[in-house]
Amino acid sequence: MKTWLVAVSCCITMAAVLAYRQGADEGYQTARVVPFEKLASNAQHMADSGGYKISMRLGDTVYACRTSGPAAAFIDWTTGKEFPAKVSAKVLLVKNPNGQVVELNIVGKKTAK
């Protein structure tokens, strides 16, 4: 009986530790996509093609961001969708559902109403 009790308590402790480790995402908070817009390709400036204009609300702050990248990285992004994100200098780091981290360049921010 004593061995069974020790084994069960060890299993419960291990499950709690694993759950805690999965929930601790190195300072990431939930951010919501406010507007999301794919920018039109610019024939004169090919460096500007394939970009995205994204605003994300993190807490009481709305960050206006720009980024570029493959369409596959932004396939699930729609207005109102939530992702784990954190601010790092002038960059907003956002985790996609597949675990990939996308860097959004912050071009402005304002306090939400």
Secondary structure as a PSIPRED ss2 file (coil, helix, strand):
# PSIPRED VFORMAT (PSIPRED V4.0)

   1 M C   1.000  0.000  0.000
   2 K H   0.000  1.000  0.000
   3 T H   0.000  1.000  0.000
   4 W H   0.000  1.000  0.000
   5 L H   0.000  1.000  0.000
   6 V H   0.000  1.000  0.000
   7 A H   0.000  1.000  0.000
   8 V H   0.000  1.000  0.000
   9 S H   0.000  1.000  0.000
  10 C H   0.000  1.000  0.000
  11 C H   0.000  1.000  0.000
  12 I H   0.000  1.000  0.000
  13 T H   0.000  1.000  0.000
  14 M H   0.000  1.000  0.000
  15 A H   0.000  1.000  0.000
  16 A H   0.000  1.000  0.000
  17 V H   0.000  1.000  0.000
  18 L H   0.000  1.000  0.000
  19 A H   0.000  1.000  0.000
  20 Y H   0.000  1.000  0.000
  21 R H   0.000  1.000  0.000
  22 Q H   0.000  1.000  0.000
  23 G H   0.000  1.000  0.000
  24 A C   1.000  0.000  0.000
  25 D C   1.000  0.000  0.000
  26 E C   1.000  0.000  0.000
  27 G C   1.000  0.000  0.000
  28 Y C   1.000  0.000  0.000
  29 Q E   0.000  0.000  1.000
  30 T E   0.000  0.000  1.000
  31 A E   0.000  0.000  1.000
  32 R E   0.000  0.000  1.000
  33 V E   0.000  0.000  1.000
  34 V E   0.000  0.000  1.000
  35 P E   0.000  0.000  1.000
  36 F E   0.000  0.000  1.000
  37 E E   0.000  0.000  1.000
  38 K E   0.000  0.000  1.000
  39 L C   1.000  0.000  0.000
  40 A C   1.000  0.000  0.000
  41 S C   1.000  0.000  0.000
  42 N C   1.000  0.000  0.000
  43 A C   1.000  0.000  0.000
  44 Q C   1.000  0.000  0.000
  45 H C   1.000  0.000  0.000
  46 M H   0.000  1.000  0.000
  47 A H   0.000  1.000  0.000
  48 D H   0.000  1.000  0.000
  49 S C   1.000  0.000  0.000
  50 G C   1.000  0.000  0.000
  51 G E   0.000  0.000  1.000
  52 Y E   0.000  0.000  1.000
  53 K E   0.000  0.000  1.000
  54 I E   0.000  0.000  1.000
  55 S E   0.000  0.000  1.000
  56 M E   0.000  0.000  1.000
  57 R E   0.000  0.000  1.000
  58 L E   0.000  0.000  1.000
  59 G C   1.000  0.000  0.000
  60 D C   1.000  0.000  0.000
  61 T E   0.000  0.000  1.000
  62 V E   0.000  0.000  1.000
  63 Y E   0.000  0.000  1.000
  64 A E   0.000  0.000  1.000
  65 C E   0.000  0.000  1.000
  66 R E   0.000  0.000  1.000
  67 T E   0.000  0.000  1.000
  68 S E   0.000  0.000  1.000
  69 G C   1.000  0.000  0.000
  70 P C   1.000  0.000  0.000
  71 A H   0.000  1.000  0.000
  72 A H   0.000  1.000  0.000
  73 A H   0.000  1.000  0.000
  74 F H   0.000  1.000  0.000
  75 I C   1.000  0.000  0.000
  76 D C   1.000  0.000  0.000
  77 W C   1.000  0.000  0.000
  78 T C   1.000  0.000  0.000
  79 T C   1.000  0.000  0.000
  80 G C   1.000  0.000  0.000
  81 K C   1.000  0.000  0.000
  82 E E   0.000  0.000  1.000
  83 F E   0.000  0.000  1.000
  84 P E   0.000  0.000  1.000
  85 A E   0.000  0.000  1.000
  86 K E   0.000  0.000  1.000
  87 V E   0.000  0.000  1.000
  88 S E   0.000  0.000  1.000
  89 A C   1.000  0.000  0.000
  90 K C   1.000  0.000  0.000
  91 V E   0.000  0.000  1.000
  92 L E   0.000  0.000  1.000
  93 L E   0.000  0.000  1.000
  94 V E   0.000  0.000  1.000
  95 K E   0.000  0.000  1.000
  96 N C   1.000  0.000  0.000
  97 P C   1.000  0.000  0.000
  98 N C   1.000  0.000  0.000
  99 G C   1.000  0.000  0.000
 100 Q C   1.000  0.000  0.000
 101 V E   0.000  0.000  1.000
 102 V E   0.000  0.000  1.000
 103 E E   0.000  0.000  1.000
 104 L E   0.000  0.000  1.000
 105 N E   0.000  0.000  1.000
 106 I E   0.000  0.000  1.000
 107 V E   0.000  0.000  1.000
 108 G E   0.000  0.000  1.000
 109 K E   0.000  0.000  1.000
 110 K E   0.000  0.000  1.000
 111 T E   0.000  0.000  1.000
 112 A C   1.000  0.000  0.000
 113 K C   1.000  0.000  0.000
